[in-house]
Amino acid sequence: MTEPPTASDSDTVPIPHEDRLDYTPFARSVPLARRRAARLVTEWGHPALAGDVALVVSELMSNALLHGSLRDRLIRVRITDTGFVLRVEVSDPRGERLPSPCSVGGTDQFGRGLLLVGALCHRWGWEPRSVGKTVYAEWVLGVGPVEVTSLMGARE
């Protein structure tokens, strides 16, 4: 039988955090999700990541609105912190529209969002859902069981 962690173990036992909120498929949801993500990540003890996480949430939410939303279907943002990995997930109802980084020229105004996501996090990708898909980004927080790789949109 395993004993519960004691106060002296608090430095070595990560305290998991999770937040999940559904947003309406409107442009006003993007800044709401971005601000919430930055606040949570800061409260969870990772203020240095708050800006990067906020930008990634903004990009993934924008992509979900542009390419994955359906009227009357919500977009879910889930943020988890296991103590080893901080993970942002954005789920939308359009599973047939998969994320893929674009080739963009120097004067193109759009198409760099997933390139930014890939540059800001350790790993990103997508997973199918029974209805729709989830696009995620992860940051490795410490030594743990996660291998850091660059997937650039590859499905795991």
Stockholm file with secondary structure:
# STOCKHOLM 1.0

chainA/1-156         MTEPPTASDSDTVPIPHEDRLDYTPFARSVPLARRRAARLVTEWGHPALAGDVALVVSELMSNALLHGSLRDRLIRVRITDTGFVLRVEVSDPRGERLPSPCSVGGTDQFGRGLLLVGALCHRWGWEPRSVGKTVYAEWVLGVGPVEVTSLMGARE
#=GR chainA/1-156 SS CCCCCCGGGTTTSCCCEEEEEEECSSTTHHHHHHHHHHHHHHHTTCGGGHHHHHHHHHHHHHHIIIIICCTTCCEEEEEEECSSEEEEEEEESCTTSCCCCCCCCTTCSSSCHHHHHHHHSSEEEEEECSSSEEEEEEEECSSSSCCCCCCTTCCC
#=GC SS_cons         CCCCCCGGGTTTSCCCEEEEEEECSSTTHHHHHHHHHHHHHHHTTCGGGHHHHHHHHHHHHHHIIIIICCTTCCEEEEEEECSSEEEEEEEESCTTSCCCCCCCCTTCSSSCHHHHHHHHSSEEEEEECSSSEEEEEEEECSSSSCCCCCCTTCCC
//
